[in-house]
Amino acid sequence: MKPYAQRDDRGFLAEMIALTRHHLDACPEYSRIHPRWSDAGSVAELPYLHAGVFKHIVLRSSSEAGRVLESSSTTGNQPSRIVLDRSSSEHQQQSAQAILEDYLGPLRYPLLVLDQAASLRSRNVPARVAAAFSLQSLSTDMHFVLDDAGEIKREILDTADEFLVYGLTYLLWQNWRPTPDKRIHFVHSGGWKKMEALRIERVEFEQRLLDFSAPGSTVLDYYGLVEQPGVIYPLCRSGFRHVPVWADVLVRDPRSHALTEDAGQLQLMNTLARSAPYHSVLTEDVGCIKPGYCDCGRVGKRFELLGRLPQAELRGCANV
Amino acid sequence: MFEFISAWARLRNTMRKGPPPGFRREEWAYLIEFLSPENLSLPFQSMEPRYRYRPRGLVGVWLPNNVSLLGPLNLILLSLTGNRLTFKTGSAGGDLTSAFLQFALDAMEAGPLRDWLASHVSVATWGHDDLRNRELAESAQVRIVFGSDAAAEAVHRLGSVSGAECISFVDRHSEAWLSADSDVAELAKVFLIYGAAGCTSPRRVWLIGASRDEAIAFRERLLRVWPSGWEPTAFLSHQLARAYGWDSERALLVGTADLQVPPGNFVLPILYGSAADAVKALPANAQTIGYAGERPDLTGTSVVRVVPLARMHAFGHIWDGINFWLRCLECVEVQ
């Protein structure tokens, strides 16, 4: 399936309405949260859940036990947990693969995942592991390359001249070492909070990875939430993030929640979410829609990711 | 000390020109009111004529992060004990203690209070593991800790001067007990200063003698005076509250005490029932009940403050049932 094309907006809205009704029928907490919603004349009128709800409640709209996807690093202490049944898992995989293939092209290389094989044995699937598996069909074979001490098992690098490497942003910064004779196609996501704490900007991060690698290497950053599994937003060469036809992005004023053409709070939507009501989620990220043609050639809506919502300062006394 | 009280009172003339950076207008207004001679004389009324009182030496005050006026208020009150004071402020958030001290040093006329502030008060910021925590704990004759239970325990576990006074102001829960026809504007004013973050902030409202329908009507009136728009955490609180079974509108919740309360600083549960229901539901760490109308009888409960709603945040020399100001002084019996 081709992710970037002119979308059938009416068809998309109809699917989202059907999904919303499905979740209202099947998920008791969701119907308590939206007791009065019945219909929408536009995507803006669809109800949405704050992404933080998934940190507190495991929401289900499917009787199938499914697997639980869990976020790895979060703002706050609790991870988000998303239930995926078999059908949603398949859609999630297909979506991520289609999007990544649009950026990475058709060639296939060995995939090195900057994580430990032990992560596969977690009761709940860490989101970063699910992200790695999204790349599996774009690779010839897949290897988890961190040993128990967190060091890279370098012997794997002797097996080929060109690799696909996936890792959380700060893990790549922290762990990746020079491979000057290897062409590497880096794919990374998340972990920017730690990079901000280290005061490392994107340009410096990418340049270092490229300096470590042979000419022809590439770096692809993508934005994605565990609350939107499989729907990811890589950074195109023009600096924007494109919305696939099975998704939509709105921008809301943080105080009024009215739609805004300025920078505001991102609401992410997708038609893949059947197992839990993550089809329309209000994030804590800030961005703005960029209308018009993109020099990268991709068609459809695009946005710029600008950062996180500022946290309110608490002013209180002894309890704080 | 009465010269100190007069000097603090005279500072208000300059303060009325407006707050320095870092202070909200309502916080500055509260400080001006606090500095009245009548208010600053109150601690001395707890002294007994048969005793002479003298400073103990050094008072160490540990303040938590984002603590708003606690530092300045304690600086003012404890200046009247004559002790040396060291304030340890939180390592995150604004430091109003230093800001107020500097303001006083810059704006105050020359005299004993200004000299005392310059020589007897220090304010510093350091982290939990800093050695200065132990140094202050080991040298202070009085330790006053505002913060979490764990923070207070950690400070008091450090070495101490023999006979040191150790005073903790930790996690406390406060409520507003009103009736279905109580004024909502006052409740909004009291709550919205700190949300639920203050130990004296109403973490929930009991409507005594009200029905569920009356509670919903009360909430509708409150919504009309509530700020429009979503406070950053309130939308999540609102959605979680509904998921948990509350009737929530803009994070103002109507329901029963057995329902789980969502996290968030600007969520306000409104419960309804008899006074006996409200007493039964009081947690062990209840501190302040702010009331409207008839003062409730809370004899036999753990509540240490029963005050009109408008006075819930009013700080004083007796806090959490402890006259901490007097405990900064040594009593010498003179017959």
Chai-1 contact restraints between the chains, C-beta under 6 A:
chainA,res_idxA,chainB,res_idxB,connection_type,confidence,min_distance_angstrom,max_distance_angstrom,comment,restraint_id
A,E29,B,A243,contact,1.0,0.0,6.0,A-B,restraint_1
A,R32,B,R242,contact,1.0,0.0,6.0,A-B,restraint_2
A,R32,B,A243,contact,1.0,0.0,6.0,A-B,restraint_3
A,I33,B,Q239,contact,1.0,0.0,6.0,A-B,restraint_4
A,I33,B,R242,contact,1.0,0.0,6.0,A-B,restraint_5
A,I33,B,A243,contact,1.0,0.0,6.0,A-B,restraint_6
A,H50,B,F235,contact,1.0,0.0,6.0,A-B,restraint_7
A,H50,B,L236,contact,1.0,0.0,6.0,A-B,restraint_8
A,H50,B,Q239,contact,1.0,0.0,6.0,A-B,restraint_9
A,G52,B,L236,contact,1.0,0.0,6.0,A-B,restraint_10
A,V53,B,Q239,contact,1.0,0.0,6.0,A-B,restraint_11
A,H56,B,L240,contact,1.0,0.0,6.0,A-B,restraint_12
A,I57,B,A243,contact,1.0,0.0,6.0,A-B,restraint_13
A,R255,B,G229,contact,1.0,0.0,6.0,A-B,restraint_14
A,R255,B,W230,contact,1.0,0.0,6.0,A-B,restraint_15
A,S256,B,G229,contact,1.0,0.0,6.0,A-B,restraint_16
A,A312,B,P232,contact,1.0,0.0,6.0,A-B,restraint_17
A,L314,B,N66,contact,1.0,0.0,6.0,A-B,restraint_18
A,L314,B,A197,contact,1.0,0.0,6.0,A-B,restraint_19
A,L314,B,N265,contact,1.0,0.0,6.0,A-B,restraint_20
A,R315,B,N66,contact,1.0,0.0,6.0,A-B,restraint_21
A,R315,B,S68,contact,1.0,0.0,6.0,A-B,restraint_22
A,R315,B,Y194,contact,1.0,0.0,6.0,A-B,restraint_23
A,G316,B,Y194,contact,1.0,0.0,6.0,A-B,restraint_24
A,G316,B,A197,contact,1.0,0.0,6.0,A-B,restraint_25
A,G316,B,G198,contact,1.0,0.0,6.0,A-B,restraint_26
A,C317,B,V67,contact,1.0,0.0,6.0,A-B,restraint_27
A,C317,B,L70,contact,1.0,0.0,6.0,A-B,restraint_28
A,C317,B,G198,contact,1.0,0.0,6.0,A-B,restraint_29
A,C317,B,C199,contact,1.0,0.0,6.0,A-B,restraint_30
A,A318,B,F146,contact,1.0,0.0,6.0,A-B,restraint_31
A,A318,B,F169,contact,1.0,0.0,6.0,A-B,restraint_32
A,A318,B,C199,contact,1.0,0.0,6.0,A-B,restraint_33
A,N319,B,D171,contact,1.0,0.0,6.0,A-B,restraint_34
A,N319,B,C199,contact,1.0,0.0,6.0,A-B,restraint_35
A,V320,B,P64,contact,1.0,0.0,6.0,A-B,restraint_36
A,V320,B,N66,contact,1.0,0.0,6.0,A-B,restraint_37
A,V320,B,A197,contact,1.0,0.0,6.0,A-B,restraint_38
